[in-house]
Amino acid sequence: MRNTSRSRYTRVGALFSAVVVTASLALASPAAQAADGPACSTPWQSGTVYTGGQEVSYEGDNYRAKWWTNSEVPGASQWGAWEKIGSCGSEVPDPDPTETPDPDPTETPDPDPTETPDPDPTETPDPDPTETPDPDQPWTSNPDEICRPDGLYQTPGVDVPYCTIYDEDGREKLPNGLEHRVIGYFTSWRTGANDAPRYLASDIPWNKVSHLNYAFAHIGSDGKVSVNEQAAGNAATDKTWPGVAGAEMDPEYPYTGHFNQLNKFKKQNPGVKTLVSVGGWAETGGHFDADGDRIADGGFYAMTQTQAKIDTFADSAVEFIRAYGFDGVDIDYEYATSNSKAGNPDDFHISDKRRGQLWAEYEDLMKTLREKLDIAGAEDGKHYMLTIAAPASGWLLRGMEVHQIAQYLDYVNIMSYDLHGAWNNYVGGNAALYDDGKDPELAAGGVYNAYSNIGYLNTDWAAHYFRGSMPAGRINIGVPFYTRGWTGVTGGENGFGGSAPLPDQTKCPSGTGPSLGGNSKCGAGAVGIDNLWHDSDPQGNEVPSGVNPIWHLLNLQNGVVGDYVDAYNVPNAITGAYTHHFDDVTKVEWWWNNTTKTFITGDSDAAISAKANYVADKGLGGVMIWELAGDYDYNADKGQYEMGSSLVNLIHDRLSNSSPYGASKANVEMPTKAIDLQVKYSEFALGDNNYPINPRVTFTNNSDITIPAGAVITFDTATSDTGEMGEQSGWGITKIASDHTGSNVGGLKGDFHTYELKVPAGGIAPGASASTKFSWRLPMTQISNLRISFGGETFATLYDLPRNVTLASAPTGNGNGNGNGGTCSAAAWVATSVYTGGQTVSHGGKEYTAKWWTQGDTPGTDAVWDETRTCR
């Protein structure tokens, strides 16, 4: 039998083993103290000017200045001004020695900006030289560039028609008065079979939503997108509902079923977009055939193994949406992570063996889809959307590198639910908005101690994870119109935060408890009337999980046995009473039966109101609903709650009375000129061993401008991490700002940590690369909002895919940054002048850039100078 609910069962809560926690804690351990040694010199002081030969002490070591320096931290860079002499003892010399240099020497540059020269010496290089990049050179000729969302990849050479769905601020043009998206998953299986309540396209509140995702299509045995459309009677294209008001077929279309109905109502509501969602929990690693039998042929895991298979799939996706009138493709791949035993247990035999390759293959898939959809969109005169359903758990995201696919997505839908469930015994919220510092699973795994008291099983943490590389408006949070639950709960507050292990751990369902390794125990999932929308195992047995639509829980709360229970083959009697509860910190909503000790958690009015306010207040893109059929209305004639649209109405009312969503990646004004600097990430450990997260980060200069040594790279990272990034190759990383510090109880306070590092000796020539190793602790997406400063100017980078920038380039020469024939416009080098890193001079028919402080060193004869170009 096909599963009745096809729920997004998401095992996100696997515990950290003792080894993992130990490794995590080791990262934060303090450095060993230096042994006693020579007396420490005068302590280094920020803002004091030091000259070559002076000695200072800093954090238990003595240092000697190699040249003039001001505010550079000793030891921050192996290429910097300070030479380490050795460890020193506790004896501190006179803090005011007579040999302290004159703090105001006449030749000293302005002591405030560390590399800015004296602003008024006659020999200072022209701060606006004629070789400044041409401000009129756009980086793309697409006439619709003005409408492209910030950070969205555009297929090279293709004029994607962004303005068909985006405005000139890069915001999506939304229907029904909405300022934020309201995205509902419409499922294929609520057809009314076996007298169960049906939910058809005619039941969708079309005047309150912005997007609909049809769940699900799958990858067929031929590697193409399929809904079993060749099989007679399939729900998507060959089914009718005679006598059901509103379900009449539109004769315009050569097919019937859900697809006919979706297009029928889309004509009446032309602003609402529809996307076909491919995959899902049950069909990520296989698919259901026309008889409802699961074919375990590998699904995404198999399709992504070769580019030829990816091309076949992507071509079929374009053909599919053209044939059936969809506006885009939603990929629901659960999951392309390098963590072991992640996803559907039926797929472990293939996913675990290939987990080291899954993420790179996912990148190939998403890039290919983006490019083929862009090409098709240009041909058809409409922009086709590409979106994903992404996990919210830090455990799963740790195995997804830095989410390099974000650039290909119109937006991401975060599956910020299934954060707790009966796959283990820790009783918590299905979809907490915030952390409270007491999550039972995280506490048991030592996560709070390991990660600066930041908990990662909540919607707010996940939204900030993606905010690290995307504008707020390209992020939608998921809300569950369904529940999860346990029975036999002990402890906690009305069950919340308690424990409910299955008494007989030898009877755990597949993929739960001990089968996951470590000390995990499976939970005692709620069953019977508390498990209306339950899945079935391969033998047809009920999977205990407490999955119910919200309308059923409202009936239980009122002590009402609905007239639908027999259709779901569950008991038709209620034991005990259900009381409703809401936690003001986490915004978790739940129902507690004190007689049976049953705890059931899901989102109704209180949680949905909190999340709609969160989206509006944070400027996020919107909400994604799994699934619409869980919404409720009250049938007064029957005296019971049934399928309806009350929660969607609540969301719509809030998200149509707010400011437009945030459309910019950065929270600061970015430069309008950019250079083609790209960043790649590699050498990640597998997710289970990715402690700390320690990839190689490679900067590649694809411009024709030499990036000199000492150029300053500034970038942001998500506050989903603790803000303690390290750099391991001597570039000298410095955190210069943090929007959040401390625990995340009640939410992270801001979006970004901001860092600076300096390009090392040798710079980055045109076409060249330089790499280093970064280290951080909790998952985050890519470094973002790169600015690079040198030669008195700051540039954005094409790595960020910024909107409406002009592309900087060397105006003369042969394209390698060392061209001939240009005029020497930099000021002539003067032997007695002081120059600091990044300043440019001309000498002997060439221009040079200083790597660091210098005086009297002749350009072309000393390593302090980088030759920039030949001139006259």
ROVODREN-709012 format. One record per residue (C-alpha): x, y, z. Coordinates in pm, whole numbers, plus 50000, padded with zeros to 5 digits. Example, Ala and Ser with C-alpha at 12.3 -4.5 7.8 and 13.67 -1.06 7.14 Angstrom:
BEGIN
east	north	up
51230	49550	50780
51367	49894	50714
***
This chain:
BEGIN
east	north	up
50000	50000	50000
50107	50352	49933
50157	50546	50255
49847	50738	50348
50020	51056	50456
50360	51037	50285
50477	51248	50578
50809	51429	50575
50947	51203	50847
51279	51372	50909
51524	51209	51145
51711	51522	51243
51781	51458	51605
52046	51188	51613
52258	51237	51920
52620	51329	51918
52837	51050	52043
53080	51106	52326
53360	51117	52071
53188	51393	51879
53122	51602	52187
53480	51559	52302
53607	51671	51963
53378	51971	51968
53491	52077	52312
53853	52034	52219
53818	52306	51961
53730	52556	52228
54003	52461	52476
54247	52740	52562
54596	52737	52427
54867	52602	52655
55036	52865	52868
55387	52963	52776
55662	52837	53007
55861	53089	53211
56135	53251	53007
56303	53588	52950
56136	53894	53090
55843	54024	52887
55898	54352	52704
55660	54646	52731
55308	54521	52649
55188	54601	52298
54928	54878	52281
54681	54926	51997
54715	55272	51841
55081	55317	51937
55327	55368	51651
55623	55127	51649
55925	55135	51419
56166	54868	51306
56362	54707	51589
56129	54795	51875
56022	54508	52098
55689	54444	52273
55519	54157	52452
55177	54014	52372
54996	53714	52528
55312	53560	52676
55546	53617	52380
55802	53885	52288
55791	54036	51938
56025	54266	51739
55891	54513	51479
56033	54457	51131
55923	54797	51010
55687	55083	51095
55352	54960	51224
55043	55094	51395
54759	54879	51539
54868	54551	51378
54826	54277	51641
55153	54090	51707
55134	53737	51570
54823	53804	51362
55007	53727	51038
55328	53550	50959
55376	53804	50679
55308	54103	50902
55521	54363	51073
55599	54158	51385
55868	53892	51424
55815	53653	51716
56127	53635	51940
56002	53373	52184
55806	53308	52501
55856	53533	52798
55799	53512	53172
55583	53710	53405
55836	53987	53477
55716	54306	53312
55965	54588	53237
55909	54956	53301
55590	55036	53107
55727	55374	53002
56081	55318	52874
56275	55617	52748
56336	55457	52412
55967	55471	52320
55952	55633	51978
55829	55983	51918
55454	55931	51891
55422	56200	51627
55716	56173	51385
55683	56407	51094
55708	56131	50837
55448	55907	51006
55131	55847	50805
54793	55931	50954
54789	55697	51259
54413	55629	51242
54355	55431	50919
54625	55169	50940
54728	55185	50576
54619	55534	50471
54908	55773	50392
54940	56132	50515
54642	56292	50343
54827	56602	50232
55193	56536	50134
55267	56662	49787
55412	56329	49680
55106	56124	49782
54973	55919	49491
54665	56055	49318
54371	55897	49507
54167	55885	49186
54415	55773	48919
54303	55747	48560
54344	55371	48561
54038	55339	48789
53815	55075	48630
53571	55193	48366
53247	55275	48554
53032	55215	48246
53110	54848	48187
52815	54629	48305
52897	54274	48399
52594	54142	48211
52412	54268	47905
52078	54112	48002
51814	54387	47977
51628	54220	48267
51929	54241	48501
51750	54515	48692
51491	54258	48805
51727	53973	48895
51713	53884	49265
52028	53967	49458
52265	53668	49456
52076	53459	49197
52293	53284	48937
52228	53369	48574
52324	53127	48302
52602	53291	48096
52494	53418	47759
52121	53377	47829
51888	53675	47864
51670	53536	48140
51334	53723	48150
51342	53802	48524
51105	54096	48488
50818	53859	48408
50793	53770	48776
51030	54009	48963
51013	54387	48999
51302	54633	48960
51406	54581	49322
51447	54208	49258
51135	54123	49461
50883	53872	49341
50553	54020	49223
50303	53847	49451
49928	53806	49414
49641	53857	49658
49785	54167	49819
50071	53973	49976
50407	54125	50071
50548	53778	50154
50493	53435	50002
50230	53190	50122
50333	52856	49971
50114	52552	50018
50198	52190	49940
49903	52029	49766
49933	51650	49786
49823	51395	49530
49676	51134	49764
49389	51309	49943
49144	51202	49675
48861	51076	49895
48950	50709	49854
48801	50470	50111
48564	50747	50225
48847	50945	50385
48813	51325	50366
48931	51457	50032
49124	51774	49958
49110	51878	49593
49228	52182	49400
48883	52332	49449
48944	52332	49827
49257	52547	49804
49208	52908	49923
49334	53046	49593
49274	53407	49695
49504	53374	49999
49812	53190	49866
50095	53288	49633
50241	52951	49530
50137	52586	49522
50375	52291	49517
50230	51970	49380
50354	51674	49587
50492	51461	49446
50641	51371	49114
50927	51123	49118
51223	51001	48915
51096	50716	48700
51289	50406	48605
51392	50586	48285
51550	50867	48490
51283	51119	48393
51025	51318	48589
50710	51110	48626
50371	51099	48797
50286	50759	48644
50097	50955	48381
50096	50653	48148
49892	50453	48398
49516	50463	48367
49342	50627	48662
49648	50809	48799
49546	51103	49017
49763	51361	48839
49639	51334	48481
49363	51071	48455
49111	51100	48736
48774	51272	48776
48538	51338	49068
48186	51317	48927
47926	51506	49126
48179	51697	49340
48105	52068	49317
48405	52259	49188
48582	51947	49062
48444	51970	48711
48711	51927	48444
48819	52205	48209
48783	52075	47850
49069	52298	47731
49326	52048	47856
49398	51704	47706
49433	51552	48054
49211	51534	48362
49309	51480	48727
49479	51723	48960
49675	51888	48679
49358	51981	48493
49215	52130	48813
49529	52324	48902
49535	52489	48562
49161	52552	48568
49187	52751	48891
49513	52915	48786
49328	53075	48496
49090	53228	48750
49382	53329	48976
49662	53416	48730
49901	53553	48990
49932	53223	49176
50226	53012	49060
50243	52633	49060
50556	52421	49087
50598	52047	49062
50783	51903	49361
51002	51605	49281
51102	51355	49548
50987	51367	49909
51070	51137	50198
50940	50822	50034
51053	50895	49679
51403	51034	49727
51570	50695	49685
51301	50522	49481
50947	50569	49359
50596	50432	49381
50473	50259	49068
50117	50269	48939
50016	49987	49176
50149	50171	49481
50453	49946	49523
50783	50114	49604
51057	50055	49350
51391	50102	49528
51593	50196	49219
51800	50473	49377
51605	50787	49285
51823	51096	49335
52110	50888	49469
52133	50699	49138
52029	50976	48898
52303	51218	49008
52591	50973	48956
52668	51091	48602
52622	51415	48413
52443	51224	48136
52177	51106	48382
52147	51455	48527
52097	51598	48178
51827	51341	48103
51643	51429	48421
51679	51807	48375
51562	51793	48014
51260	51593	48123
51184	51847	48397
51171	52125	48138
50951	51912	47913
50724	51824	48206
50654	52180	48324
50594	52293	47968
50350	52008	47908
50148	52060	48227
50163	52435	48276
50386	52457	48584
50590	52768	48667
50892	52585	48797
51048	52287	48971
51082	52222	49344
51344	51963	49443
51271	51770	49761
51584	51554	49799
51596	51406	50152
51898	51417	50188
52218	51492	50001
52421	51491	50322
52746	51317	50410
52609	51213	50749
52551	50842	50789
52201	50703	50835
52027	51020	50723
51703	51008	50532
51471	50716	50466
51597	50392	50626
51487	50209	50310
51762	50398	50128
52054	50349	50368
52192	50069	50152
52270	50317	49877
52294	50655	50055
52549	50547	50317
52786	50392	50064
52789	50707	49853
52763	50978	50116
53104	51124	50032
52989	51208	49678
52627	51311	49732
52675	51681	49791
52901	51744	49490
52654	51556	49273
52368	51762	49413
52557	52075	49313
52589	51939	48958
52218	51866	48949
52111	52209	49067
52347	52396	48835
52222	52192	48541
51858	52250	48630
51914	52624	48673
52082	52653	48335
51827	52444	48146
51537	52630	48308
51701	52963	48221
51742	52859	47858
51382	52739	47842
51261	53057	48010
51438	53274	47754
51279	53070	47475
50932	53085	47631
50942	53446	47748
50890	53366	48118
51122	53302	48409
51096	52944	48538
51156	52901	48910
51387	52655	49083
51338	52593	49455
51418	52329	49715
51285	52189	50039
51588	52208	50270
51643	52057	50615
51652	52279	50923
51861	52065	51160
52223	52153	51225
52300	51781	51234
52193	51730	50873
52332	52061	50751
52676	51978	50892
52702	51723	50612
52595	51970	50341
52922	52168	50328
52831	52538	50290
52515	52490	50086
52679	52592	49759
52351	52538	49570
52193	52851	49724
52299	53062	49426
52086	52855	49187
51761	52893	49384
51488	53149	49345
51422	53068	49710
51463	52800	49972
51178	52641	50169
51312	52535	50508
51159	52217	50649
51158	52369	50996
50946	52090	51141
51006	51726	51238
51267	51872	51472
51157	51616	51730
50973	51289	51686
50940	50931	51804
51259	50821	51625
51407	50893	51969
51275	50934	52322
51329	51310	52368
50992	51483	52390
51006	51826	52228
50830	52054	51985
50762	51949	51630
50859	52295	51506
51000	52527	51772
51046	52884	51655
51318	52959	51913
51557	52774	52140
51505	52788	52517
51843	52652	52627
51674	52336	52756
51608	52123	52447
51626	51771	52595
51801	51614	52298
52064	51886	52266
52124	51888	52640
52174	51510	52645
52425	51536	52360
52630	51809	52528
52556	52050	52245
52499	52357	52460
52833	52315	52636
53015	52255	52309
52873	52546	52112
52851	52855	52333
52497	52763	52445
52356	52786	52093
52085	52531	52016
52020	52436	51653
51682	52256	51654
51461	52557	51591
51328	52765	51302
51514	53084	51393
51854	52912	51388
51780	52756	51048
51661	53086	50899
51985	53251	51011
52186	52964	50864
52048	53043	50518
52058	53419	50578
52435	53387	50567
52427	53352	50188
52083	53471	50076
51865	53780	50111
51597	53738	50376
51337	53750	50101
51467	53433	49938
51410	53234	50260
51073	53081	50353
51016	52905	50683
50817	52583	50698
50512	52545	50921
50343	52209	50994
49967	52176	50968
50018	51832	51125
50148	51690	51452
50391	51443	51603
50354	51274	51939
50456	51025	52208
50271	50826	52468
50377	50712	52814
50567	51038	52867
50739	51101	53199
50877	51429	53324
50867	51769	53162
50601	52037	53192
50278	51873	53085
50508	51641	52891
50710	51916	52722
51080	51837	52769
51007	51490	52907
51109	51142	52795
50918	50856	52633
51138	50556	52539
50965	50253	52391
50963	49997	52673
51086	49716	52446
51379	49855	52246
51391	49536	52037
51068	49648	51870
51180	49986	51741
51063	50075	51390
51325	50066	51118
51565	50359	51121
51496	50462	51481
51659	50420	51820
51947	50168	51853
51969	50112	51478
52109	50464	51450
52406	50379	51671
52530	50537	51992
52307	50542	52297
51992	50646	52115
51660	50497	52217
51351	50493	52002
51046	50669	52136
50702	50536	52219
50515	50705	51937
50149	50785	51985
49911	50538	51818
49543	50478	51751
49313	50778	51765
49624	50986	51841
49782	50879	51511
49516	50949	51246
49749	51023	50953
49994	50745	51032
50229	50589	50781
50247	50215	50735
50559	50001	50730
50631	49765	50434
50419	49498	50605
50122	49734	50632
50154	49791	51008
50089	50128	51171
50404	50333	51234
50366	50488	51583
50431	50861	51541
50139	51077	51658
50083	51224	51311
49747	51401	51281
49597	51697	51095
49536	52003	51310
49159	51972	51264
49167	51629	51429
49356	51762	51734
49100	52039	51775
48828	51774	51783
49021	51573	52043
49061	51890	52248
48682	51928	52244
48629	51559	52325
48476	51497	51982
48525	51175	51785
48497	51288	51424
48283	51100	51175
48593	51028	50969
48790	50807	51211
48664	50476	51072
48797	50568	50728
49147	50584	50879
49115	50251	51062
49176	50396	51407
48976	50346	51731
48663	50557	51766
48679	50624	52139
48866	50888	52340
49037	50808	52669
49111	51100	52898
49104	51469	52812
49335	51683	52598
49446	52022	52726
49603	52283	52502
49939	52448	52591
50174	52708	52441
50529	52794	52544
50605	53167	52528
50980	53119	52472
50998	52851	52203
50647	52920	52062
50583	52545	52075
50217	52445	52078
50099	52110	52213
49816	51901	52353
49857	51694	52670
49649	51396	52782
49733	51345	53148
49542	51016	53163
49737	50840	52888
50047	51059	52928
50026	51145	52560
50202	51454	52421
50108	51576	52071
50273	51882	51914
50194	52085	51602
50115	52438	51484
49769	52586	51533
49660	52948	51587
49912	53043	51857
50224	52904	51686
50114	53016	51339
50052	53371	51464
50399	53382	51619
50560	53260	51297
50366	53494	51070
50480	53783	51292
50836	53651	51278
50834	53645	50896
50691	53997	50876
50924	54140	51140
51240	53978	51000
51159	54058	50636
51172	53691	50538
51029	53570	50210
50728	53395	50357
50598	53065	50487
50579	52720	50334
50298	52494	50453
50313	52117	50482
50037	52044	50401
49724	52241	50310
49490	51951	50394
49580	51985	50764
49418	52329	50792
49081	52359	50964
48734	52510	50962
48445	52439	51197
48135	52258	51066
47858	52377	51297
47605	52136	51148
47824	51837	51238
47970	51991	51550
48326	51907	51444
48637	52055	51287
48716	51956	50929
48953	52052	50648
48944	52426	50586
49150	52743	50553
49150	52918	50893
49528	52906	50938
49597	53018	50582
49359	53309	50638
49551	53403	50952
49884	53392	50765
49746	53592	50473
49606	53862	50697
49944	53918	50863
50159	53891	50551
49943	54125	50345
49967	54393	50614
50342	54428	50646
50641	54580	50470
50786	54412	50160
51036	54137	50225
51411	54205	50239
51569	54193	49894
51940	54255	49971
52203	54005	50081
52403	54261	50273
52284	54479	50560
52532	54751	50460
52559	54949	50140
52778	54753	49900
53013	54902	49638
52862	54949	49293
53184	54847	49116
53292	54484	49132
53587	54269	49033
53559	53908	48924
53693	53741	49236
53551	53392	49298
53557	53168	49606
53548	52788	49618
53535	52546	49912
53689	52199	49930
53839	51934	50158
53540	51898	50391
53537	51604	50628
53235	51373	50616
52951	51512	50824
52991	51273	51117
53356	51381	51151
53317	51745	51051
53424	51885	51391
53542	52156	51355
53428	52250	51005
53765	52307	50841
53759	52343	50460
54010	52486	50220
53888	52820	50084
54033	52925	49749
54015	53278	49610
54054	53300	49231
54111	53629	49053
53930	53614	48720
53972	53985	48659
54255	54158	48472
54352	54356	48781
54628	54240	49011
54508	54212	49371
54814	54324	49567
54952	54178	49887
54795	54352	50182
54461	54402	50010
54188	54371	50272
53906	54120	50218
53598	54186	50432
53315	53932	50452
53014	53826	50656
52919	53486	50799
52592	53365	50945
52519	53395	51315
52414	53029	51307
52784	52980	51390
52935	53093	51719
53145	53372	51566
53487	53224	51639
53621	53167	51287
53989	53086	51259
54231	53098	50966
54526	52863	50943
54764	52990	50676
54882	53318	50823
54657	53558	50637
54562	53718	50968
54186	53697	51021
54020	53950	51253
53656	53965	51362
53553	54329	51337
53183	54307	51426
52918	54064	51551
52541	54104	51535
52501	53831	51797
52692	53703	52097
52596	53459	52370
52318	53199	52375
52027	53201	52133
51750	53166	52391
51456	53355	52241
51634	53396	51907
51957	53509	51746
51987	53886	51771
52119	53960	51423
52233	53821	51090
52611	53841	51058
52956	53812	51205
53199	54027	51004
53566	53941	50948
53868	54085	50772
54178	53917	50636
54469	54038	50425
54592	53896	50098
54935	53742	50163
55270	53819	50003
55267	53786	49626
54907	53903	49595
54670	53735	49350
54762	53800	48990
54502	53787	48710
54406	53424	48655
54581	53313	48973
54445	53167	49297
54538	53178	49663
54399	52949	49929
54386	52913	50302
54209	52694	50557
53921	52831	50761
53781	52677	51077
53443	52727	51244
53218	52534	51480
52848	52528	51395
52715	52495	51039
52682	52809	50832
52642	52883	50464
52912	53044	50256
53106	53356	50341
52907	53642	50195
52906	54011	50106
53273	54016	50005
53440	54354	49976
53802	54388	49874
53997	54707	49933
54326	54816	49774
54467	55117	49594
54233	55347	49783
53916	55182	49650
53674	54913	49771
53507	54671	49531
53226	54419	49549
53293	54078	49395
53110	53879	49130
53126	53584	49370
52823	53736	49545
52631	53769	49215
52537	54128	49306
52268	54327	49127
52331	54607	48880
52706	54649	48937
52964	54766	48688
53262	54544	48625
53602	54689	48707
53888	54611	48472
54232	54740	48379
54170	54998	48104
54494	54937	47916
54723	54647	47836
54683	54290	47727
54437	54174	47990
54682	54036	48241
54707	54347	48457
55061	54427	48332
54978	54590	48003
55189	54830	47792
55109	55165	47642
54913	55329	47925
55008	55657	48085
55182	55642	48422
54916	55816	48628
55030	55713	48976
55252	55967	49150
55623	55921	49103
55810	55731	49372
56001	55959	49616
56287	55798	49808
56222	55992	50129
55847	55931	50142
55679	55669	50358
55446	55427	50178
55216	55167	50330
55060	54847	50196
54835	54904	49893
54979	55242	49783
55074	55271	49416
55364	55464	49263
55529	55498	48922
55902	55453	48861
56111	55378	48556
55816	55339	48318
55626	55101	48545
55373	55120	48824
55421	54936	49153
55206	54860	49459
55356	54845	49807
55304	54520	49999
55375	54676	50337
55534	54984	50498
55842	55102	50314
56076	55399	50288
56377	55427	50060
56332	55085	49893
56356	55135	49516
56064	54990	49316
56182	54705	49095
56480	54623	49316
56312	54531	49646
56056	54265	49737
55834	54517	49912
55707	54632	49570
55472	54438	49335
55494	54542	48971
55141	54630	48857
55188	54732	48492
55416	54888	48237
55333	55247	48148
55483	55561	47997
***
